[in-house]
Amino acid sequence: MARNDERRAELADAGLTILATEGSRGLTHRAVDRMAGVPLGTTSNYFRDRAALVGGLVERIGQRIAPTEEFLASRANKPPTRELFTEYLQNIVDRLLAEPHVTLALFELRLESTRRPEVAEAISRWQREGFEADVGFNIAAGFPGRATEIALFHHAIDGLVLDQLTSPLLGETPTTVFVERLVEALLPRE
Amino acid sequence: MARNDERRAELADAGLTILATEGSRGLTHRAVDRMAGVPLGTTSNYFRDRAALVGGLVERIGQRIAPTEEFLASRANKPPTRELFTEYLQNIVDRLLAEPHVTLALFELRLESTRRPEVAEAISRWQREGFEADVGFNIAAGFPGRATEIALFHHAIDGLVLDQLTSPLLGETPTTVFVERLVEALLPRE
């Protein structure tokens, strides 16, 4: 990353930590300056208003929860089996749980989107693009699921991840059990 | 309700509205006094500290999203068909969506539970009791699902409801489509 992009990413990471640890009302340019340990005013230089700051956080969430290139490369051009689909889905769950601050920040922004139009705009555009990319990926990879199934997987994974990060209903059950059951049940059989 | 209980419920409703419209950091005894339009200090008389206030809100959420007696009575002792299970599940979704402030307040408390032990205690006990009641209800009514399936339904419904209350991935698709697909897929066939 260029120097400028690195600083933006650092500031966005600080903002995500604030969202996760203090909730959305804690998110101000000054709080980000303090959390990142930079001179007051720095965050305003990079993100001129709250809409720009939220946009920067959403972009950064996407970077931090993206699958690794190694993960994707090692599975490219494999036949679209149910086992492969399960691996992709489990990887999403693992990534979300490996970055609890990022995932909690995303839930905070989704709730905040019901109160602030600029958050709603940023987060809904990002979610819609991600969803369409997921549907496209599924078709390109040869998996049978379409929009309705992908939406059902999104709902189930969101609920599972929120459950795991708060107080799990079945704390002893590994997420693999839920993921395997979901694929078994929800992925159409051709 | 006795006069005292009515006042407690009014104050708790004001607290839920604050959680939904301002987020968890807006929840203070004074903010509840103001939202309920009662003299400052009233909320402290009914809920002596923040833990008591949160406990009162959680209890009130349970009251407001409970199924009606008419709904339950009209289905008691019916054979445990998949159609009946679907009706119960759809009723949960409909109740959660009919009370957006209550449902959003519940999500706020779940996120807040990662930051405050007193919230974690109140919400996790309530969730666990509700979950065990659901599993017991399922067995008593003769439905095939057990703990793992009920947890999967919880995850999926949480994700669906959060999606519907924020920016739906498939805004044109009625929730009945998702609920029917979930039951078709996740409820075991005996």
Interface residues (C-beta under 8 A of the other chain):
Chain A: A20 T21 E22 G23 S24 R25 G26 P100 L104 F107 E108 R110 L111 E112 S113 T114 R115 A120 I123 S124 Q127 R128 F131 A147 T148 E149 A151 L152 H154 H155 A156 I157 D158 G159 L160 L162 D163 L165 T166 S167 L169 L170 T173 V177 F178 R181 L182 A185 L186
Chain B: A20 T21 E22 G23 S24 R25 G26 P100 L104 F107 E108 R110 L111 E112 S113 T114 R115 A120 I123 S124 Q127 R128 F131 A147 T148 E149 A151 L152 H154 H155 A156 I157 D158 G159 L160 L162 D163 L165 T166 S167 L169 L170 T173 V177 F178 R181 L182 A185 L186
